Amino acid sequence: MVSCIEHPAGGYKKIFESCEELAEPIPAHVSGKIPAWLTGSLLRVGPGLFEIGDEPFYHLFDGQALMHKFDLKDGHVTYYRRFIRTDAYVRAMAEKRIVITEFGTTAYPDPCKNIFSRFFTYFQGIEVTDNCLVNIYPIGEDFYACTETNYITKVDPDTLETIKKVDLCNYLSVNGVTAHPHTEPDGTVYNIGNCFGKNMSLAYNIVKIPPPQDDKSDPIEKSKVLVQFPSSERFKPSYVHSFGMTENYFVFVETPVKINLLKFLTSWSIRGTNYMDCFESNDKMGTWFHLATKNPAEYIDHKFRTSAFNLFHHINCYEDQGFIVVDLCTWKGHDFVYNYLYLANMRQNWEEVKKAAMRAPQPEVRRYVLPLDIHREEQGKNLVSLPYTTATAVMCSDGTVWLEPEVLFSGPRQAFEFPQINYKKYCGKNYTFAYGLGLNHFVPDRICKLNVKSKETWIWQEPDAYPSEPLFVQSPDAKDEDEGVLMSIVVKPGVTQRPAFLLILSATDLTEIARAEVDVMIPVTLHGMYKP
C-alpha cells in the first residue's frame, strides 16, 4: 500500500487553486461501462476559493465551501458545482475581502473604516465561521453541509442551492459538533461536541437527532443531549474530529491536541487570533479512551490510557466477546498534524513537501482493544483474550488500563486516511475491509483497500493523478462485504483535455470499471456522500 510514485512535476499544486462555479451541469465523457444499478448523485464538498481579491487564505481548511455533484443515470454522467452561500462567502463577495476569520486565516476590520470603527469592531466578540467545507450528510429528509462549528447549512442536493443556515446552539448544549456524525438505519443521527459541564469546566456531549418525523416536523427541533464525557483539563478541551459507535456503546478518544479556551475567548477579539493560534499540545497527557453505553446512555468510569497520538478519523468499532475493538487512523505523537497543512507547505516543490512531511507525525493504522470487564486485582496482566489480535490492555496500580495497539498498516510518511467501510451493513459490527485515500507525504496519490484481518492491501494509482476520498456503494444484491464499487474524484493536471474525472472502481480488487471525464479542473474535496 506504499506509494512508489514521485511527484517532481508538482501537479498536486493545481488542486489548491481557485475555480469558478458552473452555470449549469456539463456532460462527462464516459469510458468503460457504468453498472446499470448505479443511478444517483455523488455529492462532495471542499474549498473552492483560496483567496478573496488580493487577500489569500492560508490554511487548507480556509477556502470557501464549494459543493460538487456528479449525476449518474442510464450510463450517462453530468458534473455541476456551486459555492455554498454561507454568510462568510456572501459577505466576502460583497465587501471583496475576507470578512470572517477562518481556521488558519484572520479577518481584520475594514481598512476603509475610521480608527474608532475599527477599534469597536475588535471588541464585538467572536464571530464564528459558517464556512461549511468539510462534509455533507442527511438529517431527516434534508441535507446539510457542515464544518466543525455550531453552524450547519441546509442545501438542496438536486440544484445545489443554499436554503438556510442553522445554529445548533439554539437546540443543543454544544459549542460545536464534528463533521462526522453517525447515522443509524432508521435515520437517527448521533454526534459529539464540546460544551460547558459542571462548575463551568469543559466536557463533551453526545447528541441525538431523531429520525424523520411522521408529522414532517424538523428533527433538529427534537434533538437532545444523551450523555456527557468529562474533559481531562478544565479549560482546555481536546480537538475532536470524529468518534466511534458500536451497537451498544459510544467511543470517544481524547487526544493531547488541546484548544486553549481562555486564549480563544480573550486574545481573539483583541489581537485578531484565528482558530489555529488557539491550539496547543499537552506533551505529558498521552491519549485517553472513554466509553458510554447507548441505552441507557451512561458514562462508564473506566480509565483507558495509551501513548500520545493525533486522531482525525475512526475506521470502525465493534463489540466482541466482552471487548470493544477500535480501529483508527492515527498520527504518532502530540505535535498537531494541522500545523503541516498550511497552503504554503502544500504548494511547495516536491522535495520541499517531502522535507516538511519528515518533520510531521508518522501516520499509522492501529487497532486498540478495550476490555469491558475490569478487575483491579488483575494488575500487570494482559486483559485481552481475543485470539486474532496482538493488541493488549494491562491494569496498572493506579487503576488505569494501559493500552498497546496492534498495527494494521504503517509505511514511512505513507498515510491510509479518509477511511470508508461498507457503512450500512458493517458500522459498529465485526468487519473485514476498509478503503482509504493514500497520502504520500500529505499528497493524495492513490486509493487503497485494507483487509483488517489479514493486513492484505490493494491499491489503484496512476502517475500524476490525485484522487479524493473513495466512497463505497454496495451492489443491490450483494452477498459479500466488499461487493460494490468505489467512487472518487480524480484530478490529472498534466492532461490538457478533460483534466478531471469521476473514477469508478470495483471494491473487490480495485480494478477500474469506468471513468467519466470533464473538461474543467476540480479543486481538492474533503468529504461527501452518495445519494441514491
Sequence and secondary structure as in RCSB ss.txt:
>XXXX:A:sequence
MVSCIEHPAGGYKKIFESCEELAEPIPAHVSGKIPAWLTGSLLRVGPGLFEIGDEPFYHLFDGQALMHKFDLKDG
HVTYYRRFIRTDAYVRAMAEKRIVITEFGTTAYPDPCKNIFSRFFTYFQGIEVTDNCLVNIYPIGEDFYACTETN
YITKVDPDTLETIKKVDLCNYLSVNGVTAHPHTEPDGTVYNIGNCFGKNMSLAYNIVKIPPPQDDKSDPIEKSKV
LVQFPSSERFKPSYVHSFGMTENYFVFVETPVKINLLKFLTSWSIRGTNYMDCFESNDKMGTWFHLATKNPAEYI
DHKFRTSAFNLFHHINCYEDQGFIVVDLCTWKGHDFVYNYLYLANMRQNWEEVKKAAMRAPQPEVRRYVLPLDIH
REEQGKNLVSLPYTTATAVMCSDGTVWLEPEVLFSGPRQAFEFPQINYKKYCGKNYTFAYGLGLNHFVPDRICKL
NVKSKETWIWQEPDAYPSEPLFVQSPDAKDEDEGVLMSIVVKPGVTQRPAFLLILSATDLTEIARAEVDVMIPVT
LHGMYKP
>XXXX:A:secstr
       TT GGGGGGS     SS EE EEEE   TT  EEEEEEEEEE EETTEE  BTTTSEEEEEEEEEETT
EEEEEEEE   HHHHHHHHHTS  S  SS      TTS HHHHHHHHTS         SEEEEETTEEEEE SSS
EEEEE TTT  EEEEEEGGGTSS S   S  EE TT  EEEEEEEE GGG EEEEEEEE    TT   GGGG EE
EEEEE SSTT  B  S  EE SSEEEEEE SEEE HHHHHHHIIIII  GGGGEEE TTT EEEEEEEETTEEEE
EEEEEE  EEEEEEEEEEEETTEEEEEEEEEESSS GGGG BHHHHTS HHHHHHHHHHS  EEEEEEEEESS  
GGGBTSB    TT   EEEE TTS EEEE EEEE BTTEEEEEEE  HHHHTTS   EEEEEEEETTEEEEEEEE
ETTT  EEEE  TT EE   EEEE TT  STT EEEEEEEE TT SS  EEEEEEETTT  EEEEEEESS     
 EEEEE 
